[in-house]
Amino acid sequence: MIDPARPADDWLLIDIDGEDVHFGTFARGGGSGIDRYRAYRSGDHMTATDCIMHYAREVSLPLQGRRTAVVVSGAVGTDSIRVARSRWIVSKSGLELLFGARPVFLNDSVAKAWANVALRTPVRIVGGERQPDFAAPGKTVVLNYATGLGGAVIHVPESGAAFVTETECGHIGFAPETDLERDLCGQLARLNPRVTYERVLTLDRDDPVWNRLSRPVAPAERDLLRAAVLGAFAGDLVLAYTAWGGVFLDGERCGFLTDAAAAAAFNERFAHKGHFRANVRAAPRWLAPASDHNLNGVAHMLATSH
């Protein structure tokens, strides 16, 4: 059995991001990055435990006593974690039996936030005028926009290192502001009365609901609507958490903001916050580098704070 008190033993890192599952090991303090990396599909394994044991056999990794960190696309506050966009339900107590110790559990937006804290290279500025600065006290938010929508908050206290807290802001509601948004939300409400930022922003470009609107909407206009709603959500995150430090725009769906028209629509609605317009507008917006997994984020968290 591995001795969990020995810091030289590798951590097992697991990223369960909907249908995509990523594994790797990380030697805390070793500076070697992610080793033994493998990627799988959750649909190819009945349970998370089956997939973990398959990985362990493939790379010859003992599990009992193994220190482990698990990133999940879902709320991690209860023992049973329902993984978004997957049939899996992850049991904290079940994995504790498998490893002989309870793993560290993180929401996927928190892992992305830690990856942004680790960045040492300039990022693309979507709005505002400065690069991230984690030496300055304050709060920065991370907007995680991929197959779902989520958020996290990076805190930098007056003294001490940065730390991250999760949120479930991606699942809260909003008020549409234009006739087109009201029309779209009305059509979505006929399918399910609870219309949220997530339902609007994860709507596919070719979803049949677009054909039910009162007028034709071309694909380019759909992108501008999406950019405006994303800007409204990002501005709400800044305002709700007084995150004057800025916003990281994470996830592969944010890539369309490299288009000038989309960025302009995003920035206009981002700062459209009444008396707080000046406060929100001053918060910079950054397009974070795309990543196909969250392992680097959890590795940075372990290296700096665990």
N, C-alpha and C positions, 0 to 999 in steps of 0.2 A: 504494500500500500504506500502511496505517496505521502510524505510527511507534509501537511499543509502549513507547518511553521517555517519551512525552508523557502526563502524568497527566490531561490534560483530556479525553482520549478516553473515551467511555463503555465500561463493561464490559457484556458480554452475560451475562445470568443465565438459566440453564436449570434448570427443576425437572421431573424425570421421576419422577412419583409414581404408579407402576403404569400404569393406563389414562389418567391425566390428565397432560398435559404443559403447563407454563406457561413463557412467555418474557417477558423484559423487559430494559430497559437501565438502567444505574445510573451516574451520574457521581460517582465517588468524590471527596468533598470539595465537591460541588456542592450537596448538601442538597435536591435536587429530588425525592427518592423514586424510585419505579419508573416509568419511561417506556416507551412503545411496548409496553404489555402486550398479550399475546395468549394464548389458551388453546386447546388442541387435544386430540384423542383419539389415543392411540398406535395404536389399531387402524385408524386411517384412513391410516397411513403404513407402508410396508414396514419401514423402518429409522429409527433416530434421526437419521442423517445426512439422509435424505429430509425429515424433519420440520423439521430445522434450516434446510435450504436453502429450504424452503417459507416459513418465517417470514422469512428474510432477504430473499426476493423481495417478500413482502407489505409489509414496512416499509422496503424499500430500504436495507438495512444491509450494508455491506461486511464480509466475514468474514475475509479473509486479514489476519493481523496483529492480529486482534481479541482483546483480553484477555477471558477467559471463565471463569465459574465454573459448575460443573454439580452439581446436587443429584440424587442417585439413591436410590430406595428399594431398597437392596441394599448388600451389603458392597463397599467400594471399594478393597480392598487389592491386587487383581490387575489386570492389563492389561485383561482381558475381564470386564466387569461384567454379570452377569445381572440384569435389572430384575425385581423381584418383581411378580407379577400382570400381566405383559406378555410378549409374544414377543420383545421387543428384547433384544439383547446389545450393550452399549456398549463400544467399544474405545477405550481411552485413547490408544494410538498412532495409531489412525485419526483421532480428533478432533484430535490434534496436527498431522497432515498437513493437515486441513481448515482449521485456524486459523493454522497457521504457528508455533504455540507451544503448549505443553501447558497445557490448562485446569487450574484448581483444582477438585478433586473432593471433594464432601462427602456423607456419608450423610444421609438425610432427618431422622433424629433429631438429628443435630448442628445442622442448619439450624434446627430448631424450638427447640433450646436457645439458639442465638444470638438468635432472635426474643424469647425470654423475657428474656434479658439486656437487650435493648433496651427492655423495658416500662417505662413511667414512670407508669402508673396502677395503682391498687389492683386486686388480683385476688381472686376468691372463695376464701375459706378453707374447706376441707373438714374439716381437723383441725388442731389446734394453735392458737396465738393471735397469730401475727405475720405481717407481710407480708415478702416477699423483701428481702434486704439484701445487695447485691453489693459493698458497701464493707467488709464484714467478711470476714476470711480464712476459708477453709473450702471445703467441697464441697457442691454441690446436684445432685440427679439429675433428669433429665427422662424421664418415662414417656410414650412415644409410642404411643397406642392408637387405631388406625383400622382399615383393612382388614388390617393386620398388627400386630405388637407389637415395639417396640424401645425402646432406652434410650440416653442419653448422660449425660455428667458435666460439669458446669460447675465449674471450679476457680478459686478466687480466692486467689492466693498472698499471702504477707505483704507483699510489695512488687510492684507491677505490676498490669496490667489482667487481667480475667478471660479465660480461654481454655477451650475445649471439647474433650473427647475422645469418640470414639465407642465403643460397646460392641455386642456381639451377644447381650445377655442375653435378648432376647425369644425366643431359640430354645433355651434351656436347659430341662432337665426340672425337675419338682417332685414332691413327695409329697402326694397328696390326704389330707385330714384328717377328712372326714365320710363317713358311709355313702353319701350321695348322690354325693359327689365320686368315691368309689372305684367306685361303680357306673357312673358316666358315663365315667370313665377306662378301666374294663374294656371297655366297649362300643367306645370309640374305639381301644383297643389291638387289637381284633379286625380293625379296618380297617388299622391301621398300629401296630406295637408301640411306636413312639417317641411317647409322649404328653407334650406340653410345655405350658407356660403359653399359648403362642400358639395351639395347637390347641384348647384349652378356651375361651379368651377370644374367639376369632374364630368360634366355632360359632354359626350362625344360630339365632334363636329357634324357627324352624319346621323345623329340620333333622330328618330321619327318625330320627336316633339317639336323640332324646328319647323316642320311642315304644317303644324297646327296653328302657327301664329297668324295674326290678322294680316300680315303682309310678308312677302318673301324677304328673307335675310340671307345675303350672300356670305360665303365662308369668311371673307375678309372682315365683314362687319361682325360676324360672330367672334372673331379673334379680338376685335376692339372692345366688344361688350365684356368678354372674359378679362381683358386687361383692366378695364374700368372697375369691375367687381373685385378683382384681385387687389387693385390699389385701395379700394374702400376697406377691404379686410385688413390689409397691411397697416393702413392708417389707424384703424380701430385697435390693432394690437399695440401700436406705439402709444396711443392715448390711454388704453386700459391699464398698461403696465408702466406708464411714464418712462418709456424706453427711449429717452432722448438721444441715446448713444447710436441708434440706427437700426436697420432691418437687414438681415441676410435673407436673400431669396434663394431657397434651396429646392432641389428636386428637378427632374428632367423636364417637367412641364413649364418651368419658368424660363426656359431657353428662348421662347418666342419674344421675350422682352428685349432681345437684341435688335428687333425691328423698331425704327424710330417712331412710327405712328403708334405702335402698341405701348412703347415706353411713355409717350406723351399722354395717352389715355390713362395709363397707370398713375403717373405722377399727378395729373389733374385731380383725380378722385382721391388719391392718397392724402392730399392736404385739405380736402373739402370738409373741414370739421368745425365750421362756425367760428366761435370766439377763440378756439384753440388752433386755428389755421396756422398762425405764425409758429407756434410751438412744434406742431407736427411737421410742417414744411422744412424746418431746420434739421430734422433727423435724416441722415443720409441713408440711401438704399443701395445695396450691393448684390450683384448676381454672383452667387457662390459657385465654385467649380463643381461640375457634375461628378458624381461618384456612383459606382455600381454597387456599393455596399457600405455599411455603417461601421465596419470593424476598426477603421482608423480612428474614428471618434471615441469609441469605448477604450481603445488602447491608450489614447492620450489622457483620458480621464483616469485610467489606472496608473499611468506613469506619473501623474502630477498630483492626484488628490486622494487616491484610495488608500 
